[in-house]
Amino acid sequence: MNIQATLPDGSVRVFPKGIAALEIAKAISHRLADDALVAVINGEQTELYAPVESDCSVKFVTFDQAEGKYVYWHSTSHLMAHAIQDIHPEAKFGVGPPVDGGFYYDIDINKKLTEDDLKIIEDRMAVLAKQANPFVRQELSKAEAVAFFEKKGDPYKLEILSELDDTEETISLYHEGDFTDLCVGRHLPDTGKIKYFKILSVSGSYWRGDEKNKQLQRIYGVSFPKKKMLEDHLAFLEEAKKRDHRKLGKQLDLFSVHEEAGAGLIYWHPKGARIRLEVEDFWRKSHLDHGYQMLYSPHMGKSWLWETSGHLGFYRDSMYAGMKVDEMDYYIKPMNCPFHIMIYKTQLRSYRDLPLRWAELGTVYRYEKSGVLHGLLRVRGFTQDDAHIFCTLDQVEPEVIEVIRFAKYILGSFGFTDLSFYLSTKPEKAVGEDHLWEKATESLKIAMEKEEISYEVDEGGGAFYGPKIDIKIKDALNREWQLSTVQFDFNLPERFDMKYIGEDGKEHRPFMVHRALLGSIERFFGILLEHYAGDFPLWLAPVQAAVIPVSQNFMEYAESVADRMRKSGIRVELDHRSEKIGYKIRDWELKKAPYMLIVGEKEQTAGTVSIRKRKSAETGSANVEELVSQLLEEINNKTFH
């Protein structure tokens, strides 16, 4: 008996019933069979060895697709766990998922792993990979799975099983050699597909991210089907390490974090604060130029604000505990929106007042578990570049279009022009009627389509109060970061009973658009720091020019040069040190000053400076007035390098 398989190009091929998906790939081409990692039968992923029993559509996933990397890295995490089990038979295993850029596995063993241990694990993985052990799926009842892991003595798998529904969940195990794991799959056909890998690091991680649980060891790794891919990735990681904003922040004296004074809270040093001031000043001016008005709001408010907004119901785990003030419960704000609504309600608004565009650089506080805190990128206190637009339904679409254009302008001004757009739809936990969600989602779609923007749909990724558009940028290392967001909200106007008087003289409910362009100042600063590797364009550099006398004999002239530049608004530092000129130049290179202005006898006599640009061996000469004009032009044009 035969079945018909519809291939990705639309052609139909006939195969024997029960044929393995891999044999279909071989019939298409041997190259495809070599590259294929899993099959997709009627839209559902399945292993290559799975039999095809009926007519179907079929396609194959390779490593160059995101789904292929997921399967490849997931399978390699099992291989790594197998190697660990061989070396440490007492090991207990938590979870081992693929993540962006590789995979990890959380393990519980009675030894703190070192770099030497990681190499031993890697060597054992190489042996197991060559054995080409197949990944075999087994489905069984919950009771059978519990019995298996009770016998194995693995409390972490038993805890996961205890939370699964006895009747609805399909429990699957994957066997690979003498290693068995609780896993939903899917996996490679065998370990022989895993060619090149590297164990990258080990760190501590609380079980399930909860500080109350035992701390396990999390081992990170990465794998590729080709050697060149691994080499390129390791080179990328090395470059990313050099650009790590935490390292650069310390090296350039920009910011610090003090665990003893409070984790996840940022201390801005003078040079970092100078860059932040430039970012914020540009942000404010741009908003005023685009028809926004500025607000300032309190840092805390009574509990009824957060009960009314829904944050206490939907967001409580990310909020700090309430405090008693005058016998009433207050909360530190996790968001600014309820405060902007209170300002809106101070007077009765007319349709003629709308749209209202209100913006605030508002500092908010959200609880993040200590294990996920990461320099500037994941913090507990941060300043949102927040704005809310209050408008009529007819104004939503043009306002969203204008926000998209504004986001492109703001991000482009910092050198980010490679943008990706995502439409996030209704999540499982949400408020509001379905027809409102559908109407709001359609408005966001139309806005992007009118701007001729291609976008992907993130099903279920919306906020609890409405759908949203997320805009992601790519940095100098081609990493993607989510920055701007535009969120439709028909929930808060209803909850806070917001009104405006329409052209018909009757009361109507306004609509609300939440939007942030940089996301948060802290996180954006961290991304910007890594993007430029601390080598900021002139307009953002904390020190735009360093004046360096060749000896103390020319200090007075150097001071006059620095003073002239300072009065012109150029950020300048005078190097007073009695060090050799070569040492000072190298030091300012490390401090990443864009310009070094060297003065000696020749320059003092001629009223000039010798100019040395960072990362350039070339030098030039100019009189001070010419140089001031040149630098101011570069600063005002916001030139990027």
TANOR-V155656 format. One record per residue. N is the residue number from 1. PHI is phi in whole degrees, 0 to 359 (999 if undefined). OMEGA is omega in degrees with one decimal (* if undefined). Layout:
# TANOR-V155656
N,PHI,OMEGA ; N,PHI,OMEGA
This chain:
# TANOR-V155656
1,999,-175.7 ; 2,247,172.4 ; 3,232,177.3 ; 4,255,179.3 ; 5,245,176.8 ; 6,271,-175.3 ; 7,272,-177.1 ; 8,303,179.6 ; 9,278,178.4 ; 10,93,179.4 ; 11,286,-178.5 ; 12,241,178.4 ; 13,239,-180.0 ; 14,254,-179.5 ; 15,224,175.5 ; 16,295,176.4 ; 17,300,179.6 ; 18,89,179.1 ; 19,297,176.9 ; 20,288,179.9 ; 21,303,-179.8 ; 22,297,179.4 ; 23,293,175.0 ; 24,294,178.0 ; 25,300,179.2 ; 26,297,179.8 ; 27,293,178.0 ; 28,283,174.6 ; 29,190,178.5 ; 30,293,177.3 ; 31,297,178.5 ; 32,296,179.6 ; 33,298,177.9 ; 34,291,-174.7 ; 35,274,-175.0 ; 36,296,179.2 ; 37,249,173.9 ; 38,216,176.0 ; 39,255,172.8 ; 40,238,-177.6 ; 41,255,-177.7 ; 42,51,175.4 ; 43,84,-177.8 ; 44,245,179.3 ; 45,293,175.1 ; 46,210,179.4 ; 47,294,-176.8 ; 48,293,-178.8 ; 49,276,-177.0 ; 50,292,178.5 ; 51,284,176.8 ; 52,257,-169.3 ; 53,256,-176.6 ; 54,211,177.7 ; 55,304,-173.9 ; 56,197,164.2 ; 57,265,-177.7 ; 58,219,171.2 ; 59,214,-174.3 ; 60,233,-177.9 ; 61,257,179.1 ; 62,243,-174.3 ; 63,294,-177.9 ; 64,285,174.1 ; 65,256,-179.2 ; 66,303,-180.0 ; 67,296,179.0 ; 68,292,177.2 ; 69,298,179.9 ; 70,303,-178.5 ; 71,294,-177.7 ; 72,297,-178.3 ; 73,288,177.4 ; 74,298,179.4 ; 75,296,179.9 ; 76,291,177.1 ; 77,296,175.6 ; 78,294,178.2 ; 79,299,178.8 ; 80,296,179.0 ; 81,298,177.4 ; 82,300,179.4 ; 83,298,179.3 ; 84,296,178.9 ; 85,298,179.4 ; 86,296,-176.4 ; 87,277,-177.9 ; 88,233,-176.5 ; 89,302,-179.4 ; 90,281,-173.7 ; 91,299,171.1 ; 92,247,-170.5 ; 93,246,175.0 ; 94,275,178.2 ; 95,236,-177.8 ; 96,219,-175.1 ; 97,272,166.2 ; 98,285,176.9 ; 99,224,176.8 ; 100,302,176.5 ; 101,86,176.8 ; 102,146,-176.2 ; 103,202,170.6 ; 104,214,170.5 ; 105,219,175.7 ; 106,269,-177.3 ; 107,230,178.4 ; 108,239,175.6 ; 109,226,-175.4 ; 110,270,-179.5 ; 111,213,174.9 ; 112,278,-174.2 ; 113,286,178.3 ; 114,244,176.5 ; 115,300,178.4 ; 116,297,178.3 ; 117,295,179.9 ; 118,297,178.7 ; 119,294,178.2 ; 120,296,177.9 ; 121,298,-179.4 ; 122,300,179.8 ; 123,297,178.7 ; 124,293,176.8 ; 125,301,-179.4 ; 126,298,178.8 ; 127,295,-178.0 ; 128,293,179.6 ; 129,298,-179.2 ; 130,293,178.2 ; 131,289,178.4 ; 132,52,176.6 ; 133,294,178.8 ; 134,287,169.8 ; 135,271,-175.0 ; 136,246,-180.0 ; 137,274,174.7 ; 138,227,177.1 ; 139,254,-177.1 ; 140,206,-179.2 ; 141,285,177.6 ; 142,298,-179.0 ; 143,299,179.3 ; 144,294,179.1 ; 145,294,178.3 ; 146,299,-180.0 ; 147,298,-179.2 ; 148,298,-175.2 ; 149,280,170.5 ; 150,294,178.3 ; 151,295,179.5 ; 152,285,179.1 ; 153,75,-177.5 ; 154,248,-174.3 ; 155,294,-176.3 ; 156,289,176.5 ; 157,293,179.2 ; 158,294,177.7 ; 159,295,177.6 ; 160,298,-179.6 ; 161,298,-177.6 ; 162,296,-177.6 ; 163,264,-179.3 ; 164,270,-179.6 ; 165,289,-176.4 ; 166,295,-172.4 ; 167,256,-172.1 ; 168,263,-175.0 ; 169,275,170.3 ; 170,270,-179.2 ; 171,267,179.4 ; 172,235,172.7 ; 173,246,172.5 ; 174,238,178.2 ; 175,258,176.0 ; 176,216,-171.9 ; 177,60,178.1 ; 178,260,175.5 ; 179,250,178.9 ; 180,230,-178.8 ; 181,226,171.7 ; 182,282,-170.7 ; 183,196,176.6 ; 184,276,179.7 ; 185,80,3.9 ; 186,266,-174.2 ; 187,225,174.3 ; 188,295,177.5 ; 189,295,179.1 ; 190,199,-176.9 ; 191,290,178.9 ; 192,297,177.4 ; 193,288,-176.4 ; 194,271,-168.7 ; 195,262,-171.2 ; 196,233,-176.1 ; 197,212,179.2 ; 198,212,170.9 ; 199,277,-169.2 ; 200,267,-172.9 ; 201,193,173.3 ; 202,224,179.2 ; 203,212,177.6 ; 204,277,178.6 ; 205,207,178.0 ; 206,292,178.1 ; 207,304,-179.2 ; 208,63,175.3 ; 209,71,-176.4 ; 210,253,-178.2 ; 211,300,179.6 ; 212,282,-178.5 ; 213,270,-179.8 ; 214,293,176.6 ; 215,274,177.5 ; 216,260,174.4 ; 217,252,-178.3 ; 218,257,-179.0 ; 219,257,-179.6 ; 220,260,175.4 ; 221,207,178.3 ; 222,210,-179.3 ; 223,212,-177.2 ; 224,212,177.2 ; 225,281,-178.8 ; 226,231,-177.8 ; 227,299,-178.2 ; 228,299,177.9 ; 229,298,179.6 ; 230,295,179.9 ; 231,299,179.5 ; 232,295,-178.6 ; 233,292,178.8 ; 234,294,175.7 ; 235,295,176.5 ; 236,299,-179.9 ; 237,297,178.4 ; 238,294,178.1 ; 239,292,177.8 ; 240,297,178.2 ; 241,297,178.2 ; 242,296,-176.6 ; 243,268,-177.2 ; 244,309,-173.8 ; 245,296,178.7 ; 246,291,177.8 ; 247,293,-179.4 ; 248,293,179.2 ; 249,299,177.9 ; 250,285,-178.3 ; 251,299,-176.4 ; 252,263,176.9 ; 253,59,-175.6 ; 254,259,-177.0 ; 255,200,175.0 ; 256,211,174.9 ; 257,233,-176.4 ; 258,239,-177.9 ; 259,304,-176.5 ; 260,293,-179.3 ; 261,255,179.7 ; 262,143,-178.8 ; 263,290,175.0 ; 264,76,180.0 ; 265,242,-170.1 ; 266,260,173.0 ; 267,254,-177.7 ; 268,270,176.9 ; 269,277,-174.9 ; 270,308,-178.3 ; 271,291,176.4 ; 272,295,178.7 ; 273,296,179.1 ; 274,295,177.3 ; 275,294,179.2 ; 276,301,179.2 ; 277,299,178.0 ; 278,297,179.2 ; 279,299,-176.9 ; 280,292,178.5 ; 281,298,177.3 ; 282,297,-180.0 ; 283,300,-178.4 ; 284,296,-178.5 ; 285,299,-179.7 ; 286,297,179.3 ; 287,293,177.7 ; 288,298,178.8 ; 289,293,-178.2 ; 290,259,171.6 ; 291,85,176.5 ; 292,268,172.0 ; 293,244,-174.8 ; 294,266,175.9 ; 295,234,166.3 ; 296,229,-178.6 ; 297,225,-176.5 ; 298,294,178.8 ; 299,267,178.7 ; 300,210,-180.0 ; 301,204,-178.8 ; 302,296,-174.5 ; 303,300,-176.5 ; 304,296,176.4 ; 305,300,-175.7 ; 306,279,173.0 ; 307,290,-179.6 ; 308,294,-177.7 ; 309,291,-177.3 ; 310,97,-178.0 ; 311,295,179.3 ; 312,292,178.0 ; 313,277,-173.2 ; 314,254,-166.6 ; 315,227,-171.4 ; 316,305,-176.8 ; 317,297,179.9 ; 318,260,179.1 ; 319,256,175.5 ; 320,281,-177.1 ; 321,302,179.6 ; 322,292,177.6 ; 323,227,179.9 ; 324,271,173.8 ; 325,228,-176.4 ; 326,53,178.8 ; 327,65,177.8 ; 328,241,-179.5 ; 329,278,175.1 ; 330,239,175.5 ; 331,231,170.4 ; 332,292,-170.9 ; 333,286,171.1 ; 334,268,-179.3 ; 335,211,-176.8 ; 336,262,-167.7 ; 337,303,-178.9 ; 338,299,179.8 ; 339,290,178.0 ; 340,294,177.2 ; 341,295,178.4 ; 342,299,177.0 ; 343,294,178.0 ; 344,304,-173.1 ; 345,278,178.6 ; 346,289,176.8 ; 347,209,177.7 ; 348,282,-176.6 ; 349,267,176.4 ; 350,252,175.0 ; 351,301,179.0 ; 352,290,179.8 ; 353,282,-172.0 ; 354,267,2.6 ; 355,280,170.2 ; 356,258,179.2 ; 357,245,-176.0 ; 358,243,-176.5 ; 359,234,179.2 ; 360,207,165.9 ; 361,271,-170.9 ; 362,255,179.9 ; 363,277,-178.4 ; 364,235,-175.8 ; 365,226,179.8 ; 366,226,-179.2 ; 367,281,172.7 ; 368,240,178.2 ; 369,297,-174.3 ; 370,301,-177.7 ; 371,293,-177.7 ; 372,255,178.0 ; 373,297,-173.7 ; 374,208,176.5 ; 375,52,177.9 ; 376,273,-171.1 ; 377,278,177.1 ; 378,218,-172.6 ; 379,229,179.3 ; 380,254,175.5 ; 381,230,-177.5 ; 382,208,-178.1 ; 383,255,178.1 ; 384,278,168.7 ; 385,271,-166.3 ; 386,264,172.0 ; 387,205,176.0 ; 388,229,178.4 ; 389,246,176.6 ; 390,256,-171.6 ; 391,207,173.7 ; 392,276,179.7 ; 393,300,-179.5 ; 394,294,-177.8 ; 395,272,-174.9 ; 396,302,-175.2 ; 397,300,178.4 ; 398,296,178.3 ; 399,292,178.0 ; 400,296,177.1 ; 401,301,-179.1 ; 402,293,177.5 ; 403,295,178.3 ; 404,300,178.9 ; 405,297,-179.1 ; 406,295,178.5 ; 407,299,178.4 ; 408,300,-179.5 ; 409,294,-177.6 ; 410,297,-177.8 ; 411,294,178.0 ; 412,296,-180.0 ; 413,293,176.6 ; 414,260,175.7 ; 415,95,179.9 ; 416,259,-177.4 ; 417,241,178.5 ; 418,268,-172.4 ; 419,245,173.3 ; 420,235,-175.5 ; 421,242,-178.8 ; 422,226,175.2 ; 423,259,-177.7 ; 424,259,-172.5 ; 425,259,-171.9 ; 426,302,177.4 ; 427,279,-179.3 ; 428,297,176.7 ; 429,264,-174.9 ; 430,208,175.1 ; 431,241,177.9 ; 432,102,-177.4 ; 433,283,-176.2 ; 434,302,-176.2 ; 435,292,176.0 ; 436,289,176.6 ; 437,299,-179.0 ; 438,296,-179.4 ; 439,294,-179.6 ; 440,295,179.6 ; 441,299,179.4 ; 442,296,178.4 ; 443,298,179.6 ; 444,292,177.0 ; 445,301,-176.9 ; 446,298,-179.9 ; 447,300,-179.9 ; 448,291,-179.7 ; 449,293,177.6 ; 450,294,176.8 ; 451,273,179.5 ; 452,56,179.9 ; 453,259,172.6 ; 454,278,-175.1 ; 455,213,172.7 ; 456,253,178.9 ; 457,260,175.3 ; 458,257,-175.9 ; 459,297,176.9 ; 460,78,-176.0 ; 461,267,-178.5 ; 462,287,173.6 ; 463,286,-176.8 ; 464,294,-175.9 ; 465,254,178.8 ; 466,168,178.1 ; 467,288,-177.5 ; 468,208,170.9 ; 469,251,173.5 ; 470,252,178.3 ; 471,243,-179.6 ; 472,247,178.6 ; 473,249,171.6 ; 474,246,-177.7 ; 475,266,-175.7 ; 476,298,178.4 ; 477,261,178.1 ; 478,67,174.5 ; 479,276,-178.5 ; 480,262,179.3 ; 481,230,175.7 ; 482,273,-178.8 ; 483,242,-172.5 ; 484,284,175.1 ; 485,216,177.6 ; 486,234,-172.3 ; 487,240,176.9 ; 488,276,-178.3 ; 489,221,173.4 ; 490,252,-175.2 ; 491,273,-176.1 ; 492,297,176.5 ; 493,303,178.1 ; 494,288,-176.6 ; 495,296,-178.9 ; 496,263,177.3 ; 497,52,178.5 ; 498,282,-175.9 ; 499,217,165.2 ; 500,214,178.8 ; 501,268,-177.1 ; 502,280,179.4 ; 503,298,179.1 ; 504,276,179.9 ; 505,81,-178.8 ; 506,256,178.3 ; 507,282,177.7 ; 508,226,179.0 ; 509,266,176.3 ; 510,285,171.9 ; 511,255,-173.2 ; 512,229,174.9 ; 513,241,173.1 ; 514,270,174.2 ; 515,206,173.0 ; 516,227,-176.6 ; 517,256,178.1 ; 518,263,-179.1 ; 519,89,170.1 ; 520,214,-178.3 ; 521,296,-177.9 ; 522,297,-176.8 ; 523,295,178.9 ; 524,299,178.9 ; 525,298,178.6 ; 526,297,178.4 ; 527,296,-179.8 ; 528,298,-179.5 ; 529,297,179.4 ; 530,286,179.3 ; 531,302,-178.4 ; 532,265,-177.1 ; 533,53,180.0 ; 534,79,-178.6 ; 535,267,-171.4 ; 536,291,170.0 ; 537,299,-170.2 ; 538,307,-173.7 ; 539,293,179.6 ; 540,258,-174.5 ; 541,301,-179.6 ; 542,295,171.7 ; 543,242,-175.5 ; 544,276,178.7 ; 545,209,174.4 ; 546,251,177.1 ; 547,265,-171.9 ; 548,236,174.3 ; 549,285,-178.9 ; 550,288,174.8 ; 551,201,-179.3 ; 552,295,-179.4 ; 553,296,-175.0 ; 554,246,-178.0 ; 555,295,-178.2 ; 556,297,178.7 ; 557,293,178.0 ; 558,300,178.1 ; 559,296,179.8 ; 560,292,176.9 ; 561,295,-179.5 ; 562,298,-179.2 ; 563,295,179.6 ; 564,297,-178.8 ; 565,290,-179.9 ; 566,298,179.8 ; 567,292,177.7 ; 568,273,179.3 ; 569,93,178.4 ; 570,271,-179.9 ; 571,280,-171.6 ; 572,227,173.1 ; 573,232,177.5 ; 574,260,-179.2 ; 575,273,-177.5 ; 576,273,-168.7 ; 577,291,178.1 ; 578,268,179.3 ; 579,253,176.7 ; 580,293,-174.7 ; 581,300,179.9 ; 582,298,178.6 ; 583,297,-176.8 ; 584,293,178.4 ; 585,296,179.2 ; 586,298,-179.6 ; 587,294,178.7 ; 588,289,171.9 ; 589,297,179.2 ; 590,294,177.7 ; 591,280,173.4 ; 592,63,173.5 ; 593,288,-177.9 ; 594,297,-179.0 ; 595,233,170.3 ; 596,242,-176.9 ; 597,250,-173.4 ; 598,259,-178.2 ; 599,232,177.0 ; 600,215,-175.9 ; 601,298,-178.5 ; 602,300,-178.1 ; 603,292,179.6 ; 604,298,-179.5 ; 605,294,-175.3 ; 606,270,-176.8 ; 607,69,-177.2 ; 608,236,170.6 ; 609,223,169.9 ; 610,270,-172.9 ; 611,254,174.6 ; 612,233,178.3 ; 613,274,177.6 ; 614,301,179.2 ; 615,63,178.6 ; 616,225,178.1 ; 617,279,-177.8 ; 618,286,176.0 ; 619,233,176.2 ; 620,224,-178.9 ; 621,217,177.7 ; 622,203,173.0 ; 623,284,-170.0 ; 624,298,-177.6 ; 625,295,177.6 ; 626,298,-178.5 ; 627,295,178.2 ; 628,302,179.7 ; 629,298,-179.2 ; 630,297,-178.6 ; 631,293,179.7 ; 632,297,178.0 ; 633,295,179.1 ; 634,295,179.0 ; 635,294,-176.2 ; 636,292,178.4 ; 637,278,-178.5 ; 638,50,-178.6 ; 639,292,177.7 ; 640,250,176.1 ; 641,247,*
